[in-house]
Amino acid sequence: VSDDDVNRIRRQIEGDFKVEGTLRTERSMDIKRLMDIGCYRGLRHRRGLPVRGQRTSTNARTHKGKRRAIAGKKAPPKK
């Protein structure tokens, strides 16, 4: 593929689609808008939970992050 072909393809892609920083900015603004209007999807984003209806009882570890440590049972005091 020649340099001319590569440049033509690049111009076509950048003209028709949002790429790189523009795409990243638009996606973050869309999520921020959902959070600002307080809709269900925005609340899920704000709480760090799955947005698209997945179960959270047993799965969703990736989106929720690492488990929070809970103090284990304390041994009864020795007499």
N, CA, C and O atoms as a Maestro MAE file, in Angstrom:
{
 s_m_m2io_version
 :::
 2.0.0
}

f_m_ct {
 s_m_title
 :::
 protein
 m_atom[316] {
  # First column is atom index #
  i_m_mmod_type
  r_m_x_coord
  r_m_y_coord
  r_m_z_coord
  i_m_residue_number
  s_m_chain_name
  s_m_pdb_residue_name
  s_m_pdb_atom_name
  i_m_atomic_number
  :::
  1 25 0.859 -1.180 0.000 1 A "VAL " " N  " 7
  2 3 0.000 0.000 0.000 1 A "VAL " " CA " 6
  3 2 0.901 1.238 0.000 1 A "VAL " " C  " 6
  4 15 1.811 1.350 0.821 1 A "VAL " " O  " 8
  5 25 0.647 2.138 -0.901 2 A "SER " " N  " 7
  6 3 1.499 3.330 -1.015 2 A "SER " " CA " 6
  7 2 1.112 4.378 0.029 2 A "SER " " C  " 6
  8 15 0.048 4.302 0.642 2 A "SER " " O  " 8
  9 25 1.998 5.356 0.216 3 A "ASP " " N  " 7
  10 3 1.729 6.433 1.169 3 A "ASP " " CA " 6
  11 2 0.492 7.227 0.768 3 A "ASP " " C  " 6
  12 15 -0.273 7.681 1.619 3 A "ASP " " O  " 8
  13 25 0.309 7.384 -0.523 4 A "ASP " " N  " 7
  14 3 -0.860 8.116 -1.011 4 A "ASP " " CA " 6
  15 2 -2.157 7.399 -0.626 4 A "ASP " " C  " 6
  16 15 -3.132 8.029 -0.217 4 A "ASP " " O  " 8
  17 25 -2.148 6.061 -0.765 5 A "ASP " " N  " 7
  18 3 -3.327 5.270 -0.383 5 A "ASP " " CA " 6
  19 2 -3.598 5.391 1.114 5 A "ASP " " C  " 6
  20 15 -4.744 5.549 1.535 5 A "ASP " " O  " 8
  21 25 -2.536 5.316 1.910 6 A "VAL " " N  " 7
  22 3 -2.687 5.417 3.364 6 A "VAL " " CA " 6
  23 2 -3.282 6.770 3.741 6 A "VAL " " C  " 6
  24 15 -4.185 6.846 4.574 6 A "VAL " " O  " 8
  25 25 -2.777 7.832 3.129 7 A "ASN " " N  " 7
  26 3 -3.301 9.173 3.427 7 A "ASN " " CA " 6
  27 2 -4.759 9.310 3.015 7 A "ASN " " C  " 6
  28 15 -5.546 9.950 3.712 7 A "ASN " " O  " 8
  29 25 -5.123 8.711 1.886 8 A "ARG " " N  " 7
  30 3 -6.505 8.784 1.420 8 A "ARG " " CA " 6
  31 2 -7.432 8.044 2.389 8 A "ARG " " C  " 6
  32 15 -8.516 8.528 2.715 8 A "ARG " " O  " 8
  33 25 -6.994 6.869 2.845 9 A "ILE " " N  " 7
  34 3 -7.793 6.096 3.809 9 A "ILE " " CA " 6
  35 2 -7.919 6.873 5.115 9 A "ILE " " C  " 6
  36 15 -9.002 6.941 5.697 9 A "ILE " " O  " 8
  37 25 -6.817 7.457 5.576 10 A "ARG " " N  " 7
  38 3 -6.839 8.217 6.827 10 A "ARG " " CA " 6
  39 2 -7.806 9.398 6.736 10 A "ARG " " C  " 6
  40 15 -8.580 9.638 7.663 10 A "ARG " " O  " 8
  41 25 -7.766 10.136 5.627 11 A "ARG " " N  " 7
  42 3 -8.682 11.273 5.445 11 A "ARG " " CA " 6
  43 2 -10.135 10.803 5.439 11 A "ARG " " C  " 6
  44 15 -11.010 11.455 6.010 11 A "ARG " " O  " 8
  45 25 -10.383 9.673 4.793 12 A "GLN " " N  " 7
  46 3 -11.747 9.129 4.727 12 A "GLN " " CA " 6
  47 2 -12.251 8.779 6.130 12 A "GLN " " C  " 6
  48 15 -13.375 9.120 6.499 12 A "GLN " " O  " 8
  49 25 -11.408 8.097 6.901 13 A "ILE " " N  " 7
  50 3 -11.800 7.690 8.255 13 A "ILE " " CA " 6
  51 2 -12.017 8.913 9.135 13 A "ILE " " C  " 6
  52 15 -13.038 9.012 9.815 13 A "ILE " " O  " 8
  53 25 -11.070 9.841 9.130 14 A "GLU " " N  " 7
  54 3 -11.187 11.017 9.993 14 A "GLU " " CA " 6
  55 2 -12.335 11.929 9.566 14 A "GLU " " C  " 6
  56 15 -12.868 12.673 10.389 14 A "GLU " " O  " 8
  57 25 -12.718 11.881 8.303 15 A "GLY " " N  " 7
  58 3 -13.840 12.685 7.849 15 A "GLY " " CA " 6
  59 2 -15.184 12.092 8.228 15 A "GLY " " C  " 6
  60 15 -16.129 12.827 8.518 15 A "GLY " " O  " 8
  61 25 -15.279 10.753 8.226 16 A "ASP " " N  " 7
  62 3 -16.563 10.094 8.456 16 A "ASP " " CA " 6
  63 2 -16.809 9.706 9.908 16 A "ASP " " C  " 6
  64 15 -17.961 9.612 10.331 16 A "ASP " " O  " 8
  65 25 -15.744 9.477 10.680 17 A "PHE " " N  " 7
  66 3 -15.896 8.945 12.034 17 A "PHE " " CA " 6
  67 2 -15.179 9.824 13.040 17 A "PHE " " C  " 6
  68 15 -14.270 10.581 12.699 17 A "PHE " " O  " 8
  69 25 -15.614 9.706 14.299 18 A "LYS " " N  " 7
  70 3 -14.900 10.366 15.387 18 A "LYS " " CA " 6
  71 2 -13.838 9.392 15.881 18 A "LYS " " C  " 6
  72 15 -14.132 8.227 16.150 18 A "LYS " " O  " 8
  73 25 -12.619 9.866 15.996 19 A "VAL " " N  " 7
  74 3 -11.526 8.990 16.426 19 A "VAL " " CA " 6
  75 2 -10.694 9.693 17.490 19 A "VAL " " C  " 6
  76 15 -10.771 10.910 17.659 19 A "VAL " " O  " 8
  77 25 -9.896 8.899 18.207 20 A "GLU " " N  " 7
  78 3 -8.930 9.373 19.196 20 A "GLU " " CA " 6
  79 2 -9.558 10.288 20.237 20 A "GLU " " C  " 6
  80 15 -10.562 9.926 20.850 20 A "GLU " " O  " 8
  81 25 -8.985 11.460 20.444 21 A "GLY " " N  " 7
  82 3 -9.412 12.364 21.513 21 A "GLY " " CA " 6
  83 2 -10.842 12.827 21.370 21 A "GLY " " C  " 6
  84 15 -11.545 12.992 22.367 21 A "GLY " " O  " 8
  85 25 -11.283 13.039 20.146 22 A "THR " " N  " 7
  86 3 -12.657 13.493 19.917 22 A "THR " " CA " 6
  87 2 -13.652 12.454 20.411 22 A "THR " " C  " 6
  88 15 -14.634 12.790 21.073 22 A "THR " " O  " 8
  89 25 -13.395 11.195 20.087 23 A "LEU " " N  " 7
  90 3 -14.278 10.108 20.508 23 A "LEU " " CA " 6
  91 2 -14.265 9.967 22.027 23 A "LEU " " C  " 6
  92 15 -15.314 9.812 22.651 23 A "LEU " " O  " 8
  93 25 -13.070 10.022 22.618 24 A "ARG " " N  " 7
  94 3 -12.933 9.895 24.067 24 A "ARG " " CA " 6
  95 2 -13.686 11.022 24.772 24 A "ARG " " C  " 6
  96 15 -14.395 10.781 25.749 24 A "ARG " " O  " 8
  97 25 -13.535 12.239 24.283 25 A "THR " " N  " 7
  98 3 -14.216 13.392 24.881 25 A "THR " " CA " 6
  99 2 -15.725 13.255 24.779 25 A "THR " " C  " 6
  100 15 -16.446 13.509 25.745 25 A "THR " " O  " 8
  101 25 -16.203 12.851 23.605 26 A "GLU " " N  " 7
  102 3 -17.648 12.730 23.419 26 A "GLU " " CA " 6
  103 2 -18.239 11.653 24.326 26 A "GLU " " C  " 6
  104 15 -19.311 11.848 24.899 26 A "GLU " " O  " 8
  105 25 -17.550 10.518 24.461 27 A "ARG " " N  " 7
  106 3 -18.050 9.451 25.334 27 A "ARG " " CA " 6
  107 2 -18.106 9.904 26.783 27 A "ARG " " C  " 6
  108 15 -19.088 9.640 27.476 27 A "ARG " " O  " 8
  109 25 -17.055 10.589 27.255 28 A "SER " " N  " 7
  110 3 -17.062 11.045 28.641 28 A "SER " " CA " 6
  111 2 -18.147 12.098 28.869 28 A "SER " " C  " 6
  112 15 -18.756 12.135 29.939 28 A "SER " " O  " 8
  113 25 -18.393 12.951 27.878 29 A "MET " " N  " 7
  114 3 -19.457 13.949 28.005 29 A "MET " " CA " 6
  115 2 -20.835 13.284 28.025 29 A "MET " " C  " 6
  116 15 -21.729 13.735 28.742 29 A "MET " " O  " 8
  117 25 -21.011 12.218 27.244 30 A "ASP " " N  " 7
  118 3 -22.285 11.491 27.255 30 A "ASP " " CA " 6
  119 2 -22.548 10.889 28.633 30 A "ASP " " C  " 6
  120 15 -23.664 10.970 29.147 30 A "ASP " " O  " 8
  121 25 -21.518 10.286 29.228 31 A "ILE " " N  " 7
  122 3 -21.674 9.677 30.549 31 A "ILE " " CA " 6
  123 2 -21.928 10.759 31.594 31 A "ILE " " C  " 6
  124 15 -22.759 10.577 32.484 31 A "ILE " " O  " 8
  125 25 -21.221 11.877 31.494 32 A "LYS " " N  " 7
  126 3 -21.422 12.986 32.430 32 A "LYS " " CA " 6
  127 2 -22.848 13.523 32.323 32 A "LYS " " C  " 6
  128 15 -23.460 13.853 33.338 32 A "LYS " " O  " 8
  129 25 -23.382 13.614 31.104 33 A "ARG " " N  " 7
  130 3 -24.751 14.084 30.912 33 A "ARG " " CA " 6
  131 2 -25.735 13.147 31.603 33 A "ARG " " C  " 6
  132 15 -26.671 13.603 32.260 33 A "ARG " " O  " 8
  133 25 -25.525 11.825 31.456 34 A "LEU " " N  " 7
  134 3 -26.408 10.862 32.113 34 A "LEU " " CA " 6
  135 2 -26.362 11.034 33.627 34 A "LEU " " C  " 6
  136 15 -27.392 10.957 34.296 34 A "LEU " " O  " 8
  137 25 -25.169 11.265 34.166 35 A "MET " " N  " 7
  138 3 -25.045 11.428 35.615 35 A "MET " " CA " 6
  139 2 -25.696 12.736 36.066 35 A "MET " " C  " 6
  140 15 -26.317 12.784 37.128 35 A "MET " " O  " 8
  141 25 -25.559 13.790 35.272 36 A "ASP " " N  " 7
  142 3 -26.120 15.088 35.653 36 A "ASP " " CA " 6
  143 2 -27.640 15.083 35.674 36 A "ASP " " C  " 6
  144 15 -28.245 15.684 36.562 36 A "ASP " " O  " 8
  145 25 -28.279 14.406 34.699 37 A "ILE " " N  " 7
  146 3 -29.741 14.417 34.681 37 A "ILE " " CA " 6
  147 2 -30.321 13.429 35.688 37 A "ILE " " C  " 6
  148 15 -31.523 13.452 35.953 37 A "ILE " " O  " 8
  149 25 -29.475 12.556 36.254 38 A "GLY " " N  " 7
  150 3 -29.916 11.676 37.333 38 A "GLY " " CA " 6
  151 2 -30.751 10.502 36.876 38 A "GLY " " C  " 6
  152 15 -31.543 9.977 37.658 38 A "GLY " " O  " 8
  153 25 -30.601 10.070 35.629 39 A "CYS " " N  " 7
  154 3 -31.362 8.915 35.165 39 A "CYS " " CA " 6
  155 2 -30.742 7.631 35.730 39 A "CYS " " C  " 6
  156 15 -29.667 7.667 36.328 39 A "CYS " " O  " 8
  157 25 -31.412 6.522 35.541 40 A "TYR " " N  " 7
  158 3 -30.973 5.241 36.091 40 A "TYR " " CA " 6
  159 2 -29.564 4.900 35.634 40 A "TYR " " C  " 6
  160 15 -28.723 4.515 36.446 40 A "TYR " " O  " 8
  161 25 -29.299 5.040 34.328 41 A "ARG " " N  " 7
  162 3 -27.967 4.721 33.808 41 A "ARG " " CA " 6
  163 2 -26.905 5.624 34.426 41 A "ARG " " C  " 6
  164 15 -25.790 5.180 34.699 41 A "ARG " " O  " 8
  165 25 -27.251 6.886 34.646 42 A "GLY " " N  " 7
  166 3 -26.310 7.804 35.269 42 A "GLY " " CA " 6
  167 2 -25.989 7.409 36.698 42 A "GLY " " C  " 6
  168 15 -24.843 7.504 37.135 42 A "GLY " " O  " 8
  169 25 -27.012 6.962 37.426 43 A "LEU " " N  " 7
  170 3 -26.789 6.520 38.804 43 A "LEU " " CA " 6
  171 2 -25.899 5.291 38.844 43 A "LEU " " C  " 6
  172 15 -25.040 5.171 39.717 43 A "LEU " " O  " 8
  173 25 -26.100 4.375 37.902 44 A "ARG " " N  " 7
  174 3 -25.258 3.176 37.854 44 A "ARG " " CA " 6
  175 2 -23.806 3.552 37.569 44 A "ARG " " C  " 6
  176 15 -22.889 2.986 38.164 44 A "ARG " " O  " 8
  177 25 -23.596 4.503 36.661 45 A "HIS " " N  " 7
  178 3 -22.235 4.972 36.386 45 A "HIS " " CA " 6
  179 2 -21.634 5.595 37.636 45 A "HIS " " C  " 6
  180 15 -20.476 5.343 37.970 45 A "HIS " " O  " 8
  181 25 -22.427 6.409 38.326 46 A "ARG " " N  " 7
  182 3 -21.935 7.115 39.504 46 A "ARG " " CA " 6
  183 2 -21.536 6.136 40.606 46 A "ARG " " C  " 6
  184 15 -20.547 6.357 41.304 46 A "ARG " " O  " 8
  185 25 -22.301 5.054 40.766 47 A "ARG " " N  " 7
  186 3 -22.018 4.081 41.819 47 A "ARG " " CA " 6
  187 2 -21.001 3.029 41.407 47 A "ARG " " C  " 6
  188 15 -20.584 2.210 42.226 47 A "ARG " " O  " 8
  189 25 -20.600 3.046 40.138 48 A "GLY " " N  " 7
  190 3 -19.606 2.084 39.681 48 A "GLY " " CA " 6
  191 2 -20.159 0.683 39.529 48 A "GLY " " C  " 6
  192 15 -19.455 -0.297 39.774 48 A "GLY " " O  " 8
  193 25 -21.417 0.579 39.126 49 A "LEU " " N  " 7
  194 3 -22.064 -0.717 38.930 49 A "LEU " " CA " 6
  195 2 -22.319 -0.932 37.443 49 A "LEU " " C  " 6
  196 15 -22.232 0.015 36.662 49 A "LEU " " O  " 8
  197 25 -22.635 -2.176 37.036 50 A "PRO " " N  " 7
  198 3 -22.943 -2.417 35.623 50 A "PRO " " CA " 6
  199 2 -24.152 -1.595 35.187 50 A "PRO " " C  " 6
  200 15 -25.102 -1.412 35.948 50 A "PRO " " O  " 8
  201 25 -24.102 -1.108 33.960 51 A "VAL " " N  " 7
  202 3 -25.123 -0.186 33.473 51 A "VAL " " CA " 6
  203 2 -26.162 -0.902 32.632 51 A "VAL " " C  " 6
  204 15 -27.308 -0.458 32.565 51 A "VAL " " O  " 8
  205 25 -25.790 -1.999 31.989 52 A "ARG " " N  " 7
  206 3 -26.649 -2.592 30.969 52 A "ARG " " CA " 6
  207 2 -27.460 -3.792 31.450 52 A "ARG " " C  " 6
  208 15 -27.730 -4.703 30.668 52 A "ARG " " O  " 8
  209 25 -27.848 -3.806 32.710 53 A "GLY " " N  " 7
  210 3 -28.792 -4.807 33.179 53 A "GLY " " CA " 6
  211 2 -28.199 -6.123 33.627 53 A "GLY " " C  " 6
  212 15 -28.941 -7.082 33.841 53 A "GLY " " O  " 8
  213 25 -26.880 -6.206 33.777 54 A "GLN " " N  " 7
  214 3 -26.284 -7.464 34.204 54 A "GLN " " CA " 6
  215 2 -26.586 -7.714 35.678 54 A "GLN " " C  " 6
  216 15 -26.875 -6.787 36.435 54 A "GLN " " O  " 8
  217 25 -26.512 -8.977 36.067 55 A "ARG " " N  " 7
  218 3 -26.723 -9.316 37.465 55 A "ARG " " CA " 6
  219 2 -25.522 -8.857 38.286 55 A "ARG " " C  " 6
  220 15 -24.394 -8.831 37.795 55 A "ARG " " O  " 8
  221 25 -25.781 -8.495 39.549 56 A "THR " " N  " 7
  222 3 -24.683 -8.025 40.392 56 A "THR " " CA " 6
  223 2 -24.541 -8.852 41.652 56 A "THR " " C  " 6
  224 15 -23.604 -8.650 42.424 56 A "THR " " O  " 8
  225 25 -25.463 -9.786 41.873 57 A "SER " " N  " 7
  226 3 -25.405 -10.587 43.086 57 A "SER " " CA " 6
  227 2 -24.124 -11.395 43.142 57 A "SER " " C  " 6
  228 15 -23.448 -11.424 44.170 57 A "SER " " O  " 8
  229 25 -23.784 -12.059 42.028 58 A "THR " " N  " 7
  230 3 -22.611 -12.922 42.060 58 A "THR " " CA " 6
  231 2 -21.500 -12.448 41.146 58 A "THR " " C  " 6
  232 15 -20.330 -12.691 41.442 58 A "THR " " O  " 8
  233 25 -21.817 -11.785 40.056 59 A "ASN " " N  " 7
  234 3 -20.779 -11.395 39.108 59 A "ASN " " CA " 6
  235 2 -20.524 -9.892 39.183 59 A "ASN " " C  " 6
  236 15 -20.730 -9.294 40.239 59 A "ASN " " O  " 8
  237 25 -20.093 -9.281 38.123 60 A "ALA " " N  " 7
  238 3 -19.841 -7.838 38.019 60 A "ALA " " CA " 6
  239 2 -18.603 -7.411 38.785 60 A "ALA " " C  " 6
  240 15 -18.479 -6.243 39.152 60 A "ALA " " O  " 8
  241 25 -17.681 -8.337 39.033 61 A "ARG " " N  " 7
  242 3 -16.474 -7.983 39.775 61 A "ARG " " CA " 6
  243 2 -15.626 -6.971 39.015 61 A "ARG " " C  " 6
  244 15 -15.006 -6.100 39.626 61 A "ARG " " O  " 8
  245 25 -15.592 -7.077 37.685 62 A "THR " " N  " 7
  246 3 -14.747 -6.184 36.897 62 A "THR " " CA " 6
  247 2 -15.177 -4.737 37.074 62 A "THR " " C  " 6
  248 15 -14.338 -3.866 37.303 62 A "THR " " O  " 8
  249 25 -16.457 -4.473 36.971 63 A "HIS " " N  " 7
  250 3 -16.927 -3.089 37.041 63 A "HIS " " CA " 6
  251 2 -16.941 -2.574 38.475 63 A "HIS " " C  " 6
  252 15 -16.671 -1.396 38.710 63 A "HIS " " O  " 8
  253 25 -17.255 -3.451 39.445 64 A "LYS " " N  " 7
  254 3 -17.319 -3.017 40.827 64 A "LYS " " CA " 6
  255 2 -15.933 -2.813 41.428 64 A "LYS " " C  " 6
  256 15 -15.779 -2.054 42.385 64 A "LYS " " O  " 8
  257 25 -14.925 -3.481 40.877 65 A "GLY " " N  " 7
  258 3 -13.570 -3.358 41.409 65 A "GLY " " CA " 6
  259 2 -13.281 -4.453 42.419 65 A "GLY " " C  " 6
  260 15 -14.067 -5.384 42.591 65 A "GLY " " O  " 8
  261 25 -12.144 -4.328 43.080 66 A "LYS " " N  " 7
  262 3 -11.754 -5.358 44.041 66 A "LYS " " CA " 6
  263 2 -12.742 -5.400 45.196 66 A "LYS " " C  " 6
  264 15 -13.395 -4.407 45.518 66 A "LYS " " O  " 8
  265 25 -12.833 -6.575 45.812 67 A "ARG " " N  " 7
  266 3 -13.731 -6.724 46.957 67 A "ARG " " CA " 6
  267 2 -13.232 -5.875 48.113 67 A "ARG " " C  " 6
  268 15 -12.026 -5.739 48.322 67 A "ARG " " O  " 8
  269 25 -14.163 -5.310 48.858 68 A "ARG " " N  " 7
  270 3 -13.788 -4.554 50.048 68 A "ARG " " CA " 6
  271 2 -13.591 -5.537 51.187 68 A "ARG " " C  " 6
  272 15 -14.396 -6.449 51.373 68 A "ARG " " O  " 8
  273 25 -12.533 -5.356 51.940 69 A "ALA " " N  " 7
  274 3 -12.236 -6.275 53.036 69 A "ALA " " CA " 6
  275 2 -13.228 -6.048 54.173 69 A "ALA " " C  " 6
  276 15 -13.536 -4.913 54.539 69 A "ALA " " O  " 8
  277 25 -13.715 -7.148 54.717 70 A "ILE " " N  " 7
  278 3 -14.602 -7.101 55.870 70 A "ILE " " CA " 6
  279 2 -13.870 -7.813 56.994 70 A "ILE " " C  " 6
  280 15 -13.300 -8.883 56.781 70 A "ILE " " O  " 8
  281 25 -13.878 -7.236 58.182 71 A "ALA " " N  " 7
  282 3 -13.149 -7.830 59.303 71 A "ALA " " CA " 6
  283 2 -13.678 -9.235 59.567 71 A "ALA " " C  " 6
  284 15 -14.887 -9.449 59.643 71 A "ALA " " O  " 8
  285 25 -12.761 -10.188 59.705 72 A "GLY " " N  " 7
  286 3 -13.146 -11.573 59.965 72 A "GLY " " CA " 6
  287 2 -13.669 -11.731 61.384 72 A "GLY " " C  " 6
  288 15 -13.648 -10.788 62.175 72 A "GLY " " O  " 8
  289 25 -14.141 -12.939 61.696 73 A "LYS " " N  " 7
  290 3 -14.651 -13.188 63.037 73 A "LYS " " CA " 6
  291 2 -13.497 -13.137 64.029 73 A "LYS " " C  " 6
  292 15 -12.423 -13.687 63.779 73 A "LYS " " O  " 8
  293 25 -13.728 -12.480 65.141 74 A "LYS " " N  " 7
  294 3 -12.696 -12.387 66.164 74 A "LYS " " CA " 6
  295 2 -12.754 -13.640 67.029 74 A "LYS " " C  " 6
  296 15 -13.830 -14.149 67.345 74 A "LYS " " O  " 8
  297 25 -11.593 -14.115 67.397 75 A "ALA " " N  " 7
  298 3 -11.540 -15.298 68.266 75 A "ALA " " CA " 6
  299 2 -12.044 -14.893 69.652 75 A "ALA " " C  " 6
  300 15 -11.765 -13.787 70.113 75 A "ALA " " O  " 8
  301 25 -12.783 -15.785 70.316 76 A "PRO " " N  " 7
  302 3 -13.276 -15.439 71.658 76 A "PRO " " CA " 6
  303 2 -12.092 -15.244 72.611 76 A "PRO " " C  " 6
  304 15 -11.080 -15.935 72.493 76 A "PRO " " O  " 8
  305 25 -12.216 -14.318 73.542 77 A "PRO " " N  " 7
  306 3 -11.091 -14.063 74.461 77 A "PRO " " CA " 6
  307 2 -10.806 -15.278 75.334 77 A "PRO " " C  " 6
  308 15 -11.722 -15.958 75.797 77 A "PRO " " O  " 8
  309 25 -9.502 -15.543 75.553 78 A "LYS " " N  " 7
  310 3 -9.112 -16.690 76.388 78 A "LYS " " CA " 6
  311 2 -9.292 -16.328 77.851 78 A "LYS " " C  " 6
  312 15 -9.062 -15.189 78.259 78 A "LYS " " O  " 8
  313 25 -9.711 -17.324 78.640 79 A "LYS " " N  " 7
  314 3 -9.979 -17.069 80.065 79 A "LYS " " CA " 6
  315 2 -8.748 -17.244 80.900 79 A "LYS " " C  " 6
  316 15 -8.797 -17.067 82.118 79 A "LYS " " O  " 8
  :::
 }
 m_bond[315] {
  # First column is bond index #
  i_m_from
  i_m_to
  i_m_order
  :::
  1 1 2 1
  2 2 3 1
  3 3 4 2
  4 3 5 1
  5 5 6 1
  6 6 7 1
  7 7 8 2
  8 7 9 1
  9 9 10 1
  10 10 11 1
  11 11 12 2
  12 11 13 1
  13 13 14 1
  14 14 15 1
  15 15 16 2
  16 15 17 1
  17 17 18 1
  18 18 19 1
  19 19 20 2
  20 19 21 1
  21 21 22 1
  22 22 23 1
  23 23 24 2
  24 23 25 1
  25 25 26 1
  26 26 27 1
  27 27 28 2
  28 27 29 1
  29 29 30 1
  30 30 31 1
  31 31 32 2
  32 31 33 1
  33 33 34 1
  34 34 35 1
  35 35 36 2
  36 35 37 1
  37 37 38 1
  38 38 39 1
  39 39 40 2
  40 39 41 1
  41 41 42 1
  42 42 43 1
  43 43 44 2
  44 43 45 1
  45 45 46 1
  46 46 47 1
  47 47 48 2
  48 47 49 1
  49 49 50 1
  50 50 51 1
  51 51 52 2
  52 51 53 1
  53 53 54 1
  54 54 55 1
  55 55 56 2
  56 55 57 1
  57 57 58 1
  58 58 59 1
  59 59 60 2
  60 59 61 1
  61 61 62 1
  62 62 63 1
  63 63 64 2
  64 63 65 1
  65 65 66 1
  66 66 67 1
  67 67 68 2
  68 67 69 1
  69 69 70 1
  70 70 71 1
  71 71 72 2
  72 71 73 1
  73 73 74 1
  74 74 75 1
  75 75 76 2
  76 75 77 1
  77 77 78 1
  78 78 79 1
  79 79 80 2
  80 79 81 1
  81 81 82 1
  82 82 83 1
  83 83 84 2
  84 83 85 1
  85 85 86 1
  86 86 87 1
  87 87 88 2
  88 87 89 1
  89 89 90 1
  90 90 91 1
  91 91 92 2
  92 91 93 1
  93 93 94 1
  94 94 95 1
  95 95 96 2
  96 95 97 1
  97 97 98 1
  98 98 99 1
  99 99 100 2
  100 99 101 1
  101 101 102 1
  102 102 103 1
  103 103 104 2
  104 103 105 1
  105 105 106 1
  106 106 107 1
  107 107 108 2
  108 107 109 1
  109 109 110 1
  110 110 111 1
  111 111 112 2
  112 111 113 1
  113 113 114 1
  114 114 115 1
  115 115 116 2
  116 115 117 1
  117 117 118 1
  118 118 119 1
  119 119 120 2
  120 119 121 1
  121 121 122 1
  122 122 123 1
  123 123 124 2
  124 123 125 1
  125 125 126 1
  126 126 127 1
  127 127 128 2
  128 127 129 1
  129 129 130 1
  130 130 131 1
  131 131 132 2
  132 131 133 1
  133 133 134 1
  134 134 135 1
  135 135 136 2
  136 135 137 1
  137 137 138 1
  138 138 139 1
  139 139 140 2
  140 139 141 1
  141 141 142 1
  142 142 143 1
  143 143 144 2
  144 143 145 1
  145 145 146 1
  146 146 147 1
  147 147 148 2
  148 147 149 1
  149 149 150 1
  150 150 151 1
  151 151 152 2
  152 151 153 1
  153 153 154 1
  154 154 155 1
  155 155 156 2
  156 155 157 1
  157 157 158 1
  158 158 159 1
  159 159 160 2
  160 159 161 1
  161 161 162 1
  162 162 163 1
  163 163 164 2
  164 163 165 1
  165 165 166 1
  166 166 167 1
  167 167 168 2
  168 167 169 1
  169 169 170 1
  170 170 171 1
  171 171 172 2
  172 171 173 1
  173 173 174 1
  174 174 175 1
  175 175 176 2
  176 175 177 1
  177 177 178 1
  178 178 179 1
  179 179 180 2
  180 179 181 1
  181 181 182 1
  182 182 183 1
  183 183 184 2
  184 183 185 1
  185 185 186 1
  186 186 187 1
  187 187 188 2
  188 187 189 1
  189 189 190 1
  190 190 191 1
  191 191 192 2
  192 191 193 1
  193 193 194 1
  194 194 195 1
  195 195 196 2
  196 195 197 1
  197 197 198 1
  198 198 199 1
  199 199 200 2
  200 199 201 1
  201 201 202 1
  202 202 203 1
  203 203 204 2
  204 203 205 1
  205 205 206 1
  206 206 207 1
  207 207 208 2
  208 207 209 1
  209 209 210 1
  210 210 211 1
  211 211 212 2
  212 211 213 1
  213 213 214 1
  214 214 215 1
  215 215 216 2
  216 215 217 1
  217 217 218 1
  218 218 219 1
  219 219 220 2
  220 219 221 1
  221 221 222 1
  222 222 223 1
  223 223 224 2
  224 223 225 1
  225 225 226 1
  226 226 227 1
  227 227 228 2
  228 227 229 1
  229 229 230 1
  230 230 231 1
  231 231 232 2
  232 231 233 1
  233 233 234 1
  234 234 235 1
  235 235 236 2
  236 235 237 1
  237 237 238 1
  238 238 239 1
  239 239 240 2
  240 239 241 1
  241 241 242 1
  242 242 243 1
  243 243 244 2
  244 243 245 1
  245 245 246 1
  246 246 247 1
  247 247 248 2
  248 247 249 1
  249 249 250 1
  250 250 251 1
  251 251 252 2
  252 251 253 1
  253 253 254 1
  254 254 255 1
  255 255 256 2
  256 255 257 1
  257 257 258 1
  258 258 259 1
  259 259 260 2
  260 259 261 1
  261 261 262 1
  262 262 263 1
  263 263 264 2
  264 263 265 1
  265 265 266 1
  266 266 267 1
  267 267 268 2
  268 267 269 1
  269 269 270 1
  270 270 271 1
  271 271 272 2
  272 271 273 1
  273 273 274 1
  274 274 275 1
  275 275 276 2
  276 275 277 1
  277 277 278 1
  278 278 279 1
  279 279 280 2
  280 279 281 1
  281 281 282 1
  282 282 283 1
  283 283 284 2
  284 283 285 1
  285 285 286 1
  286 286 287 1
  287 287 288 2
  288 287 289 1
  289 289 290 1
  290 290 291 1
  291 291 292 2
  292 291 293 1
  293 293 294 1
  294 294 295 1
  295 295 296 2
  296 295 297 1
  297 297 298 1
  298 298 299 1
  299 299 300 2
  300 299 301 1
  301 301 302 1
  302 302 303 1
  303 303 304 2
  304 303 305 1
  305 305 306 1
  306 306 307 1
  307 307 308 2
  308 307 309 1
  309 309 310 1
  310 310 311 1
  311 311 312 2
  312 311 313 1
  313 313 314 1
  314 314 315 1
  315 315 316 2
  :::
 }
}
